[in-house]
Each structure stands twice: as structure tokens, then as C-alpha cells.
Amino acid sequence: MALPAGVPSDFPLPPGTRVTSASSLTETQHVVGGAIPGDLQDAAGFFDRALPERGYQVGVGDAEGGEAEAPFTGHGFRGRWRVNEIPDCAALKLTLILIRQ
């Protein structure tokens, strides 16, 4: 599944990410769901590195018992990524929210 039309096509996603849902609440508000192979630390580390490399600023994140998340801004967007462990599964659940400013 592709990213919604309003989401930058070059938005960094961890290797192997499968987009499983994508919706636009309005022309400027987008929600993307997906699955990421690997573990929580690798996924969080990817976003911490890849977003700044692509010109996004990452805010103070949070990680606790099976989930990690952080806000970001850049390229005319503000948003938040969140990754949750799925019990007894080798994949993580991704939730990505982007709002065009």
C-alpha cells in the first residue's frame, strides 16, 4: 500500500516496512499504519537517525514497556511516530501521524 498523496514520498521508513493502512483525515492530516520487521530499539534508532538525515527535527521521545515514540517537524509538517511491540510476533506496529503546517 502506498503513502497518502499528501505525505512526502521520501519520508524515511525502516527497511522492510509494510504500509497496511493509510488515510487522510483532511487534506492536511494523514495517518499511516504499518508493520516493521525487527525489534523496538532498532526501529527507534532508525527514526532517530534517518529523520534528521532527511532534514526533520526530532523532539524529545519516550520509550517504555513495549513502545517508543517521538514528535518531529520539518518540510512543512509536524507529526509523531510510534512503534509498539506485538506479543509473540517478529514485527512491530507502526503509527505515523503527519500534519501539514
N, C-alpha and C positions, 0 to 999 in steps of 0.2 A: 504494500500500500504506500502511496506517495504522501509527502507532507502537504498540508493545505496550501492553496495558492498564495496566501499572504505570508507564509513562513519562508525565510530565506532558504533557498535550495542548498546552500553551502553550510547550513547550521551544523556544527560538529556533533556527531553521534558516535558512540563507541563502535568499534568494528563488530560486525555481526548483528547489529541492532535490527530488529524487525519491527516496523511500524504496524501496529494491529488496529489502531483506531485514530482517526483524525477528524476534528470538527472545528468549525468556525462559529463561535457564538455570535459574533458580529463581524463586520469587515476588518476589525482591528484586534479581535480577541480570538486566540486559537488555543486548542487543547489537543495534545498529541499523546497517545498511549503506545507502549511498545514493550518488547521483551529484549533483554540484553543477556548474552551468554557471559558467564564468569562470576566473579564474586564482587561483593559490595565495595571493598577497598579499591579494586581495580577500576570499577565504574566511576566512583567518586574521584579518584585520581585522574582519570581521563578528563572529566569535566573541569577539574581544577587546572589542568594543563592546556587543554585544547581551546577552551573558551577564550582565555587571554591571548593565545596564539592567533586567534581569528579576530581579535580586536574587541572582545567583550570584557567588561569588568565584572569580576565575581565578588559578591558580597560575603558577609560572614555566614558560613554554613553551619549545619547542625548534623550530628550523627549520633544515633542511639539505637539500641536493640533492634537490629534488622532493617534500619533505614538510614538514608543520608539525603540531604537536600541543601540547596543554596540558591539565593537570588542572583540575578545577573542583569546587566544593562549593556546596551550597545547597538550600533547600527539602527537607531531609531526604535529599539524595543526595550522593554523591561519584562522580566519574567522570572521563572523559578523552575529548576529541575528537581525531581525527587526520584530516588531509586529505592525500592523495597525488596527485601528477600521474599521468596516464595517458598514456604515449607516443602521439603522433600523434592525440590526442583533445582536443576543446574542453571536456571535462568533467573533474572531479576525483572521486576516490574518497573517500567519507566513511565513517569508522568511529566510532561513538559507543558508549561503554560507560557505563552508569549502574547504580549500586549503591545501593539504599535503605539508609540507616544505621539 
